Structures are given as C-alpha cells and as structure tokens.
Amino acid sequence: MAFIQLDGIDLSFGERRIFKDAHLTISPGSRIALTGANGSGKSTLMKVAAGLHEYDDGRIISPKGTRSAYLPQTGIVHKGKTLQEEAMSAFGELAVLKEEADGITILLEKGGSPAEPLLERYQEINDTLENAGWDRREARIEQVLTGLGFDRSELDADVSTFSGGWQMRIALSKILLKSPDILLLDEPTNYLDLEAREWLRDYLKKFNGGILLVSHDRSFLDETCTQVAELLMTRLNIFKGTYSGYEAFREKDMAELIERWKRQQEEIARIDTFITRFRYKASKAKQVQSRVKMLEKIERIEIPPALKRIRFTFPGAPHSGKNVLRGENLVRRYGDKSVFSGLDIEIPRGSRTAVVGVNGAGKTTLLRIISGKDPGYGGTLTYGSGVKTGYFSQEQETVLDPTLTVLEEAAQGSDEGEGRLRSLLGAFLFSGDDIHKKVSVLSGGERNRLALLKILLEPVNLLILDEPTNHLDLHSKDILLEALKDFGGTLVIVSHDRYFLEKIADRVLELENGSGRMFLGDYAYYRWRKREDNESENESSPGPQNLTASKKESRHNGESAAVSREEQKKHRSITNKLRREEETLTVRLEEKERKAAEIRTALEIPENYSDPDKAHTLSAELLRVEERIEQISAAWEEAAAALEKAESGL
C-alpha cells in the first residue's frame, strides 16, 4: 500500500527549532488538515514530506512506487505551450509507462523471454494507467480545467498569457490530473473563487488517495478533512475529527491553560514578594534561599503567542444618511464587452452586503464604481448625506510609500500609539523585526495586509472590501471578522471565503449574466434560495422520462389533460417554495426581534447606560438590528403576499 510516514522528524534553522519528534502518516483515505500559526513551519513540513527539504533527524518511510504530488503556495510559472498541451504534460510519467507496456507487448509477441515476469509487469503498468485515467485523459483535462474556472475557449491559449493566480490554477490542475497516491497541497484555495473551491472540494471528497492540506478556508477544511495535524511550539499534535471540532477543543484547552498560567503567575509573584521583602534579613536567609530554589524549579507555563487574543476595533464611524448608496440603471462596458447593464442597487445604512458571482461577473468592477475609482460607467450613482468611503482593492498595496518601514507606514494618519500599532501589526502577521522592514522589500501579500490594516484604521462609514482575506491566516481572519461585526458603519464585501461571508453578510447581491439580484438574507439564506430556485427549474422543466410520460398521457386522455397536470405540478412547486421562504423569513424576523429586545434590556442596566462608550456601542448595534428588522419585514410582507396569491389559485 502507498503511503508517506514521517517518523520522529527533527528540524532546526540555526538556534530556532521548527519541529521536534514529528510523527505523521499519510495513506489512502487520509484527509489531514495541517494547521499552525504563521511561520510555525507548515510549508516546511510539506516540503519535508514531499522529499524537497532536508531534515536533521528521524526518517521518511514510503514504499517504492508511491506517487506523490506537491503544490506550493506560489512561484510556478508556465510558458511555451498551450493550456491543453500544458495540462497534457501531467500525463508524462504515464506516457513513459505506456511505452514500456508497448515494448513488453512486442517482446511477448517475439517470444524468447520469460513470459511470467513480463506479464506481471504489464499488468502492474496497465492497472496504473487505468487508475490514472490514461484512456480518458482528454475528457479529464477538460473536466478539471473547466472545474477550476477555465473556459473551453482558452484551451488553445498560450499559458504565458495567464496571470499569477491562474498560473497556480494550471499547476493545481496538473497535479490533480496526475492522480497520485498522495496529494500535498499548500493553500490550494488561495487563488480560487467560490465556484472553483466548491468543485475542488467535491473532487477531493471523491479522491481515493491520501491528502495533506493547508488552507485558510474553514468551510473547505470542515468539508474535506477528518483529521487535523497541528504544529504548535515545535510539536506536531494529531486530532481526529473536523477542523471546527479541533478549534472547539483548542479553545477550551487554551482557556484552561490561561487559568493555570494565571495561578502560576500569582504564585511566582507571591514568592518574588517574599524574596524581595526579606532578602537582606539574616534571620530569613534560609527561607529566602529556599524560595529562590523553589522559583528556579518551577516549570514555566507558556502561552503560545499565536493563540493569544488580539482585539481590533474600528475608529468610530461618522454618522450618515439612512440610504447610504443608490445606483440606478448602472452600465459598464469595456469596448464591445458588456460587464453589466441596467443594474439597480440600494445599500441601506448599517447593512453588510456580500457581492457574489462567478469569475468575470463584474464584482470588482462594481466595487470600483461605488468606491469612486472607476468613473467610466453609465447610469446614476447617488450617495447619502455624510458618507465617507474606505476602499480596499486587490491592488491596494500600490498606494504604499516604499521608503517607509512597516511601522512608519501603519502610523501614517493614525492616532494609535506605537504599542497598539505593534499589536495590530502582529495580528496582521507582522511580528518581531518585520515591522522595521522597508515597504519596498515586502512581498505582494505582505503589502496587501499592510494596506488593509491602514484602511481599517481610517474613520469611515462605508467600508468597501475586495477580497480582504486573501493573504490572512485563520487567526488574522478571526480578528478581522470580530472587528467587522462591531463596525458601526455600512459594509460591502467581495470574498471567496464562505465561512467569512456566512458570519458577516446580512444581504447578498448576486451578479449574473450582466444583471443583479438582491437577496435580503444572510449567505446561508442565499444558498438555500439558490437551491430552491434550481429545484423549481428542474421540476418545471421535465426530463426525458417526464416528457415520455406526458406523450403517453396525451395519447390516452388528450393534450389538455397533460398540460393541466403539468400546470398543477408547477403551481404546487411554486406554492411550496413561497411557503418555505415565508417561514424562513418569519424565523429570521423573530431572531432579530429577540436580539433587539436583549439590547434594549442591556441598555437599561445602570453600569451600561452610565458608561458612555458602552451606551454608544449598544445604541449603534440596536440601530443596525432595527434597520435589519425593517428590511426583513419588507421581504416577509412581499413573500406573504405572493404566498397568499399562490394559495388562492390566482
């Protein structure tokens, strides 16, 4: 059986130990999420498992013939071939095996060589070719490339014309096409949109081999992995279960660790106080010496820096009008290509709007328009009174001053003190001496993180974020997520992280085929509505069996009877869909009304209404919830009216 086993691996870089006595087995059926703080050694461990990095001690055990494939985070560039040719090169090893099999066939036909070992080798090669889909390679190439977001029309395009993110998609497609025994994937979701992530998720679920995976997408990890390998303070710990289950365990374990640390700190302080108080008293010399030795013997409890909670809070959002933004009949074209036309949008104060759609639907274009960065549109765009906009784009790093250090750039225009800025930079993965680096030497991802932090430190009331989580680890995403939940203004966001959208969005604007549709509910509600719509379309569009049944019905009972039954079926489907929608909105309305009641109760507590900061925070939250209640109520009234009409048979 094919597998890769890390047996007691040690590795250090100079004085710094990366991991010690690491044990891990990746075998067919393994679904392992590799996690750990930024800089903990995840990518290094991946390279060790792939045989691409040396280690100090231990051993890698892997049976002869085990085929593994490794995808790094970045750095792969393709050129000199068409997209289809590059994808076909993934079958290079199999082509060599096919030539060997053809050679064996010739030897067997000639005779003179021992047949049994040749037949065994031929069968072994044949099994490998069959399992890897050699005879179906052209169909598999199209399936994988389209699944990862490439268009069929791009198959003959020169690979050098694709941008960096698409270069990594090409690399991922080649690794999947190789059908190895073991997949080692270092952040494969980084450059994938939601549709491509879902396709990859489904692909990995069906994959027969073993998987070791690094990703900063919680939903993706939960749906693909059944184990978690955690790199924490040089140790590799293995947990059985989902990533969410691991996080729940780690949170509880961390809380207990902090309590033990606090008790130990109190004990250390008590001993220190005694030593300081009686250090120079001869009568207490023996007791002092005893406590000094006691202090030396204490095994200090350490709290992993990556697990310490850093809280980020936005500057107060200036007040704005109730209607923050309205766009009417928006049109954007690039030459003959129309991105969208006749698009109407309305963004109310306090709302959190997720903009979704397939790659190329116009999400970034729309955000550039509403942020004022793209004046080349048609239609009318109206801002409410007092609106002040903050915009983070995927190319935001270009506005940074390359001559400043990270700390100096972060301090530009901010009222935060240096200590606070250092903590916030740490939350955005700038630690130690990183804050003294010049902006000019930062990577693209580092510049994006710094630019994002600067945007978040500005006092704005309309925050427009285009892929803010792309270069953040899970810990940093949590800090950003909690801050956005407490943000007192209005948010419009594009993200390919489903977990992030599910936690933050309260409405979803879908861009599709040049038009837009607003869903007045969170991201889970949007996904439910889409499923319902798809099911309704399938039910109202009969397949071959239904068509055959309809023809038979027509022959026996006449055409009108068949049409009548089809209309009744469609009417029942629409009515059921409206009923479910009305029930869902009712539940959501009740939830928000309970939330509003809880906030009002909290405002009546003396310690809250006597504290200006607490009172302001609670009042702002109540305002957002009440506005959300208005939005859901309007949607409920619309759904209830449609349901009443459907049930009456009109």
C-alpha atoms as one frame of an Amber mdcrd trajectory, in Angstrom:
protein
   0.000   0.000   0.000   1.242   3.501  -0.870   1.873   5.921   1.989   4.245
   8.562   3.357   5.268   8.340   7.003   7.193  10.955   8.980   8.947   9.101
  11.798  10.468  11.284  14.539  11.459  14.189  12.271  13.544  16.989  13.840
  14.434  20.229  12.080  16.078  23.464  13.213  17.169  26.643  11.450  20.221
  27.746  13.397  19.146  28.258  17.023  15.454  28.108  16.142  13.774  24.718
  16.347  11.000  24.284  13.772   9.637  20.901  14.859  10.758  18.135  17.182
   9.982  14.408  17.016   7.219  14.872  14.417   5.179  11.760  13.566   2.592
  11.676  10.778   1.255   9.021   8.388  -0.488   9.958   5.118  -2.100   6.931
   3.485  -5.006   6.297   1.066  -8.151   7.671   2.685  -6.242  10.137   4.892
  -7.811  13.597   4.951  -5.466  15.699   7.076  -5.637  19.462   7.618  -2.223
  20.851   8.568  -2.604  23.928  10.758  -0.463  26.237  12.833   0.443  29.885
  13.283   2.070  31.878  10.513   5.769  30.910  10.495   5.249  27.734  12.525
   6.675  25.540   9.731   3.650  24.204   7.835   5.149  24.772   4.373   8.484
  23.363   5.539   6.786  20.215   6.834   5.011  19.873   3.479   8.342  20.072
   1.647   9.889  17.509   4.001   7.004  15.116   3.288   7.449  15.745  -0.453
  11.164  14.954  -0.228  12.118  18.510  -1.186  13.640  19.651   2.108  16.353
  18.124   4.272  15.822  17.442   7.983  18.149  16.946  10.953  16.938  13.689
  12.456  14.316  10.966  12.011  13.315   9.287   8.764  10.751   9.350   5.954
   9.239   5.944   5.203   7.495   5.387   1.879   7.122   2.149  -0.118   8.737
   2.010  -3.539   6.322   3.125  -6.225   4.379   5.571  -4.021   3.431   8.515
  -6.239   3.069  11.874  -4.501   2.404  15.371  -5.883   3.164  18.646  -4.122
   1.604  22.074  -4.776   3.492  25.046  -3.282   1.756  28.294  -2.329   3.280
  30.385  -5.125   6.088  30.624  -7.624   5.018  28.363 -10.505   5.061  29.921
 -13.980   4.261  28.103 -17.227   5.298  29.098 -20.741   5.925  27.724 -24.225
   2.744  25.630 -24.549  -0.970  25.986 -24.978  -3.182  25.382 -21.949  -4.230
  21.978 -23.282  -0.618  20.970 -24.022   0.486  22.024 -20.543  -2.322  20.007
 -18.985  -1.436  17.020 -21.171   2.136  17.148 -19.825   0.721  15.954 -16.496
   0.492  12.527 -18.113   4.229  12.470 -18.946   5.092   9.725 -16.437   2.156
   7.677 -17.659   3.308   8.106 -21.263   6.642   6.527 -20.299   4.777   3.622
 -18.693   2.637   3.240 -21.816   5.794   2.982 -23.951   7.121   0.335 -21.572
   3.850  -1.611 -21.836   4.001  -1.422 -25.645   7.583  -2.697 -25.511   6.503
  -5.637 -23.321   3.784  -6.480 -25.847   6.403  -6.647 -28.635   8.683  -8.878
 -26.506   5.828 -11.243 -25.727   4.922 -11.477 -29.424   8.536 -12.272 -30.354
   8.914 -14.858 -27.608  12.249 -15.970 -26.225  11.942 -14.006 -22.954  10.430
 -15.397 -19.708   6.739 -14.575 -20.045   5.651 -14.606 -16.383   7.643 -11.568
 -15.109   6.773  -9.656 -18.277   3.065 -10.373 -17.820   3.238  -9.312 -14.154
   4.916  -6.031 -15.081   2.456  -5.480 -17.932  -0.493  -5.983 -15.569   1.062
  -3.637 -12.993   1.501  -0.913 -15.625  -1.971  -1.495 -17.009  -3.528  -1.096
 -13.544  -1.629   2.164 -13.004  -2.738   3.522 -16.382  -6.346   2.535 -15.741
  -6.453   4.072 -12.260  -4.900   7.296 -13.563  -7.409   7.578 -16.424  -4.907
   7.280 -19.277  -7.524   6.373 -21.879  -9.814   9.189 -20.676  -7.124  11.852
 -20.431  -8.611  14.349 -22.898 -12.017  14.242 -21.200 -10.348  14.510 -17.776
  -8.323  17.542 -18.884 -11.480  19.349 -19.941 -13.294  18.312 -16.742 -10.521
  19.530 -14.425  -9.753  22.757 -16.286 -13.393  23.834 -16.523 -13.945  22.821
 -12.899 -11.132  25.153 -11.837 -12.640  28.045 -13.781 -11.019  27.908 -17.235
 -13.222  28.362 -20.282 -13.164  25.786 -23.088 -12.263  28.599 -25.487  -8.967
  29.039 -23.575  -7.646  25.536 -24.260  -5.556  26.790 -27.197  -4.345  29.933
 -25.376  -0.623  30.374 -24.626  -0.088  29.619 -20.917   2.281  32.601 -20.589
  -0.702  34.944 -21.079  -2.331  33.828 -17.803  -1.800  35.905 -14.640  -0.146
  34.629 -11.436  -3.316  33.301  -9.810  -4.292  31.449 -12.975  -0.748  30.068
 -13.265  -1.305  28.415  -9.876  -4.649  27.042 -11.102  -2.791  25.467 -14.028
  -0.304  23.929 -11.583  -3.159  22.589  -9.433  -4.919  21.110 -12.476  -1.735
  19.240 -13.491  -1.330  17.784 -10.004  -4.936  16.555  -9.959  -4.569  15.079
 -13.448  -1.554  13.049 -12.332  -3.850  11.082  -9.972  -1.059  10.454  -7.437
  -1.359   8.262  -4.355  -0.696  11.212  -2.038  -1.662  14.872  -2.545   0.351
  17.516  -0.655  -1.493  20.807  -1.168  -0.188  24.041   0.368  -3.059  26.558
   0.268  -4.685  25.398  -2.997  -7.738  27.613  -2.331  -5.746  30.874  -2.309
  -6.497  31.762  -5.922  -9.862  30.032  -6.351 -13.253  31.713  -6.419 -16.239
  30.172  -4.624 -17.341  28.051  -7.583 -13.849  26.626  -8.157 -13.442  25.959
  -4.413 -16.684  24.008  -4.354 -15.605  21.994  -7.390 -12.233  21.215  -5.756
 -13.989  20.285  -2.521 -16.178  17.756  -4.353 -13.151  16.429  -6.274 -11.151
  15.842  -3.088 -14.106  14.107  -1.426 -14.072  11.513  -4.210 -10.267  11.229
  -4.382  -9.125   7.730  -3.361  -5.613   8.646  -2.229  -4.299  10.446   0.844
  -4.372  14.215   1.344  -2.312  16.608   3.468  -3.798  20.074   3.097  -3.088
  23.617   4.260  -5.919  26.099   3.771  -7.248  29.222   5.472 -10.838  28.416
   4.465 -12.661  26.868   7.449 -15.649  25.625   5.456 -13.334  23.948   2.957
 -11.373  22.222   5.742 -14.546  21.093   7.529 -15.932  19.548   4.357 -12.760
  17.812   3.155 -10.746  16.778   6.233 -11.303  14.226   9.011  -8.056  14.839
  10.934  -6.102  17.895  11.997  -2.313  17.957  12.370  -1.394  20.990  14.478
   2.096  22.494  14.592   2.266  24.198  17.979   5.511  25.285  19.626   7.603
  22.728  17.635   5.240  19.821  18.409   3.009  18.104  15.853  -0.273  17.133
  17.536  -2.903  14.967  15.829  -6.660  15.414  16.387  -9.411  13.166  14.989
 -12.471  14.978  13.666 -13.365  18.136  11.766 -11.496  21.405  11.863 -14.345
  23.051  13.779 -14.147  20.246  16.331 -10.408  20.840  16.681 -10.987  24.570
  17.185 -13.557  23.921  19.915 -11.090  21.619  21.684  -8.233  24.097  21.302
 -10.343  26.986  22.624 -11.314  25.029  25.729  -7.746  23.803  26.190  -6.426
  27.358  25.791  -8.862  28.693  28.407  -7.664  26.050  30.881  -4.031  26.829
  30.022  -4.555  30.546  30.681  -6.144  29.764  34.062  -3.159  27.601  35.034
  -0.813  30.342  33.800  -2.619  32.963  35.902  -2.397  30.801  39.027   1.293
  30.182  38.365   1.930  33.892  37.860   0.216  34.629  41.189   2.405  32.011
  42.877   5.560  33.418  41.255   4.581  36.946  42.327   3.967  35.767  45.911
   7.395  34.082  46.062   9.076  37.112  44.452   7.463  39.392  47.033   8.767
  37.259  49.898  12.305  37.177  48.432  12.346  40.942  47.845  10.968  41.685
  51.316  13.351  39.507  53.309  16.408  39.310  51.020  18.611  41.305  53.406
  17.337  39.897  56.734  19.806  37.402  58.192  17.076  35.674  60.200  15.185
  34.894  56.984  18.195  33.901  54.856  17.359  30.191  54.928  13.715  30.772
  53.922  14.779  33.217  51.184  17.264  30.725  49.753  14.616  28.008  49.857
  12.204  30.162  47.858  14.892  31.116  45.326  15.441  27.407  44.665  11.667
  26.881  44.540  11.404  29.615  41.901  14.179  28.059  39.817  12.438  24.670
  39.843   9.094  25.961  38.634   8.457  24.738  35.063   7.076  27.898  33.461
   3.779  27.617  31.612   3.976  29.259  28.187   1.032  30.674  26.279   1.587
  30.233  22.518   1.727  33.768  21.043  -0.411  32.680  18.084  -3.287  31.760
  20.405  -3.331  34.999  22.359  -6.439  37.007  21.561  -5.777  40.395  19.997
  -8.844  42.576  19.628  -9.077  45.082  16.804 -11.635  47.891  16.982 -12.529
  50.371  14.280 -12.429  54.109  14.834 -15.928  55.476  15.419 -17.910  55.607
  12.175 -19.201  59.109  11.307 -22.995  59.372  11.068 -24.508  59.017   7.596
 -27.919  59.223   5.994 -30.302  56.251   6.129 -29.779  55.465   2.439 -26.020
  55.199   2.026 -25.907  54.451  -1.692 -28.278  54.042  -4.612 -27.360  53.025
  -8.140 -29.896  53.174 -10.974 -29.519  51.641 -14.422 -25.757  51.169 -13.969
 -23.904  50.164 -17.138 -20.230  49.271 -17.582 -18.625  48.251 -20.864 -15.057
  47.668 -21.959 -15.096  48.145 -25.723 -17.662  45.717 -27.127 -17.803  43.693
 -23.907 -20.642  44.486 -21.500 -19.913  43.633 -17.857 -23.407  44.569 -16.663
 -26.256  46.806 -17.802 -29.473  48.092 -16.254 -28.137  47.281 -12.767 -30.059
  48.751  -9.809 -28.637  48.598  -6.280 -29.593  50.106  -2.942 -27.343  49.955
   0.138 -29.052  50.989   3.415 -27.141  52.250   6.441 -25.721  49.540   8.686
 -26.162  46.741   6.132 -23.489  44.140   5.355 -23.753  43.316   1.648 -21.820
  40.417   0.112 -21.350  40.743  -3.659 -21.119  37.315  -5.291 -20.933  35.874
  -8.784 -18.744  33.719 -10.980 -15.330  34.893 -12.088 -15.789  37.727 -14.573
 -19.307  38.612 -13.419 -18.199  42.156 -12.543 -17.771  42.056  -8.750 -14.517
  44.033  -8.661 -15.816  46.380 -11.376 -18.903  47.205  -9.290 -16.824  47.833
  -6.167 -14.515  50.168  -8.111 -17.540  52.096  -9.370 -19.231  52.560  -5.978
 -15.897  53.484  -4.377 -15.412  56.275  -6.932 -12.322  54.696  -8.529 -13.968
  53.973 -11.892 -15.820  56.913 -13.470 -16.337  55.192 -16.839 -19.827  53.860
 -16.131 -23.307  54.781 -17.302 -26.372  55.331 -15.149 -26.828  57.220 -11.893
 -24.975  56.721  -8.611 -26.198  58.690  -5.576 -24.551  58.778  -2.136 -26.406
  59.582   1.079 -25.539  62.524   3.263 -22.303  62.346   5.242 -20.984  59.199
   3.517 -17.223  58.738   3.876 -15.777  55.779   1.964 -12.880  53.450   2.685
 -11.926  51.108  -0.172  -9.585  48.120  -0.137  -8.761  46.697  -3.546  -6.702
  43.701  -4.596  -4.037  46.149  -5.863  -4.205  48.415  -2.816  -0.538  47.833
  -1.981   0.460  50.175  -4.807  -0.546  53.213  -2.697   2.063  52.489  -0.003
   5.248  54.549   0.394   8.188  52.226  -0.415  10.670  54.404   1.542   8.921
  53.898   4.911   9.147  50.964   7.298   6.086  48.838   8.024   5.597  50.563
  11.397   6.040  54.046   9.912   3.565  53.326   7.107   0.990  51.973   9.562
   1.366  55.100  11.706   0.647  57.444   8.775  -2.640  59.232   9.534  -3.400
  57.018  12.561  -3.989  58.164  16.142  -2.956  54.784  17.569   0.094  54.670
  19.845   3.174  52.647  18.885   2.407  49.829  21.343  -1.101  49.427  19.978
   0.164  49.569  16.395   2.708  46.846  17.140  -0.079  44.599  18.467  -2.267
  45.268  15.432   0.618  44.619  13.046   1.190  41.329  14.855  -2.477  40.459
  14.271  -1.878  41.052  10.564   1.185  38.752  10.592   3.963  41.336  11.054
   5.939  40.181  14.059   9.376  40.837  15.565  11.743  42.661  13.235   9.217
  42.506  10.371   7.813  45.867  11.476  11.166  47.508  10.713  11.332  46.203
   7.150  11.076  48.738   4.347   7.816  48.580   2.404   9.908  48.241  -0.761
  11.122  44.733   0.227   7.707  43.342   1.204   6.027  40.637  -0.863   2.724
  41.317  -2.597   0.806  39.518   0.136   2.596  41.472   2.887   1.839  44.765
   1.168  -1.820  43.819   0.851  -2.023  43.031   4.578  -0.418  46.349   5.490
  -2.709  48.246   3.108  -5.745  46.503   4.610  -4.730  47.492   8.144  -4.314
  51.127   7.066  -7.795  51.171   5.508  -9.303  49.722   8.689  -7.677  52.435
  10.817  -9.475  55.203   8.885 -12.706  56.669  10.376 -15.207  55.841   7.590
 -18.868  54.832   7.495 -18.926  52.962   4.153 -16.303  50.237   4.010 -15.795
  48.553   0.614 -13.570  45.470   0.748 -12.477  43.432  -2.283 -11.002  40.099
  -1.145  -9.673  41.315   2.223  -8.954  37.779   3.495  -6.753  36.600   0.593
  -3.430  36.878   2.446  -4.610  36.340   6.031  -4.299  33.190   8.120  -7.250
  31.867  10.133  -6.234  33.708  13.310  -5.995  37.043  11.469  -9.317  36.366
   9.722 -10.955  35.881  13.127  -9.616  39.225  14.344 -10.875  40.968  11.191
 -14.230  39.182  11.397 -14.850  40.213  15.010 -13.897  43.802  14.175 -16.260
  43.903  11.183 -19.112  42.556  13.325 -18.676  45.569  15.627 -18.096  48.083
  12.815 -20.590  50.927  13.234 -20.914  51.742   9.547 -22.006  50.045   6.324
 -20.076  47.221   4.631 -19.876  45.990   1.028 -17.598  42.985   0.590 -16.360
  40.517  -2.011 -14.770  37.366  -0.623 -14.216  33.771  -1.738 -14.236  32.583
   1.880 -17.668  31.044   2.516 -17.241  30.871   6.298 -16.371  34.571   6.385
 -19.434  35.507   4.303 -21.720  33.310   6.392 -20.603  35.099   9.551 -20.712
  38.699   8.298 -23.241  39.212   5.469 -26.887  40.058   6.125 -27.782  40.507
   2.436 -26.333  39.154  -0.811 -26.115  40.866  -4.197 -25.634  38.280  -6.942
 -24.216  39.407 -10.277 -25.119  37.046 -13.102 -25.346  37.407 -16.882 -24.946
  41.187 -16.762 -27.667  41.856 -14.184 -28.026  41.823 -10.410 -30.391  40.298
  -7.871 -30.521  41.227  -4.175 -31.288  38.523  -1.586 -32.483  40.047   1.712
 -30.954  37.429   3.963 -27.576  36.103   5.063 -25.290  33.938   2.939 -26.867
  30.688   4.175 -30.281  32.052   3.140 -28.883  32.980  -0.280 -27.538  29.446
  -0.815 -30.883  27.978   0.275 -32.771  30.239  -2.141 -30.462  29.246  -4.996
 -31.022  25.552  -4.261 -34.771  26.129  -4.177 -34.659  28.001  -7.485 -32.628
  25.229  -9.118 -35.024  22.560  -7.849 -38.008  24.543  -9.118 -36.398  24.904
 -12.538 -35.724  21.161 -12.679 -39.297  20.380 -11.670 -40.802  22.784 -14.200
 -38.508  21.535 -16.995 -39.358  17.838 -17.418 -36.555  15.450 -18.342 -36.781
  12.673 -20.918 -38.821  10.378 -18.633 -41.348  13.101 -17.817 -41.617  14.028
 -21.482 -42.313  10.397 -22.384 -44.968  10.208 -19.680 -46.549  13.419 -20.989
 -46.712  11.996 -24.526 -48.386   8.818 -23.304 -50.882  10.907 -21.318 -51.675
  12.927 -24.428 -52.425   9.809 -26.461 -54.845   8.407 -23.864 -56.517  11.459
 -22.325 -55.860  14.274 -24.741 -53.313  17.084 -24.790 -55.290  19.378 -22.461
 -55.241  16.891 -19.559 -51.442  16.567 -19.714 -50.966  20.333 -19.816 -53.362
  20.753 -16.874 -51.441  18.253 -14.719 -48.133  19.891 -15.625 -49.515  23.302
 -14.640 -50.816  21.917 -11.331 -47.434  20.390 -10.567 -45.678  23.655 -11.351
 -48.180  25.608  -9.234 -47.643  23.274  -6.245 -43.874  23.634  -6.605 -44.081
  27.452  -6.624 -46.502  27.481  -3.668 -44.273  25.183  -1.596 -41.249  27.316
  -2.395 -43.064  30.506  -1.332 -44.288  28.827   1.853 -40.746  27.790   2.808
 -39.458  31.288   2.051 -42.188  32.894   4.180 -41.421  30.507   7.066 -37.664
  31.192   6.828 -38.195  34.967   6.889 -40.575  34.612   9.857 -37.901  32.758
  11.831 -35.260  35.357  10.917 -37.593  38.201  11.904 -38.242  36.589  15.295
 -34.490  36.138  15.837 -33.789  39.812  15.125 -36.675  40.963  17.332 -35.322
  38.853  20.205 -31.880  40.375  19.614 -33.336  43.901  19.712 -35.135  43.087
  22.989 -31.869  41.813  24.507 -30.043  45.035  23.556 -32.834  47.213  24.984
 -32.621  45.244  28.226 -28.851  45.710  28.294 -29.283  49.475  27.792 -31.437
  49.610  30.912 -28.650  48.203  33.113 -27.069  51.102  35.113 -23.463  50.016
  34.500 -24.152  50.182  30.743 -26.162  53.409  30.395 -23.805  55.203  32.802
 -20.789  54.239  30.648 -20.783  56.476  27.512 -18.708  54.015  25.437 -20.901
  51.004  26.291 -24.087  53.009  25.781 -22.864  54.249  22.373 -21.849  50.723
  21.250 -25.186  49.204  22.331 -27.214  52.048  20.765 -25.346  51.685  17.456
 -25.934  47.917  17.495 -29.638  48.435  18.280 -29.927  50.833  15.342 -28.396
  48.246  12.993 -30.698  45.486  14.253 -33.806  47.697  13.956 -32.880  48.603
  10.378 -32.378  44.902   9.649 -35.831  44.199  11.106 -37.278  46.756   8.670
 -35.557  45.059   5.728 -36.669  41.541   6.717 -40.212  42.792   7.412 -40.423
  44.239   3.902 -39.187  40.960   2.423 -41.638  38.977   4.601 -44.595  41.130
   3.512 -43.653  40.576  -0.124 -43.293  36.808   0.364 -46.539  36.572   2.388
 -48.492  38.451  -0.294 -47.072  36.201  -3.030 -47.919  33.100  -0.964 -51.488
  34.276  -0.348 -51.933  34.859  -4.070 -50.496  31.434  -4.930 -52.659  29.622
  -2.338 -55.792  31.333  -3.637 -55.038  29.908  -7.080 -54.869  33.316  -8.781
